[in-house]
Amino acid sequence: MRWRIKFEYIFTTVGGFIDIEAPSYEAAERYSLDLDVYVVSIKPILRV
């Protein structure tokens, strides 16, 4: 499943998005812990 991680750099308002492939929300959350940014949200990307 694809996940979109919205992030912001610490102490700034600059941010962005990262799209990743992970089998579950927990795996996406583990991936986000390795980033050196403040994670705002992790949401699934639904393709129709």
Buried (B, 14 or more C-beta within 10 A) or exposed (E): BEBBBBBBEEEEEEEEEBEBEBEEEEBBBEBBEEEEBEBEEBEEEEEE
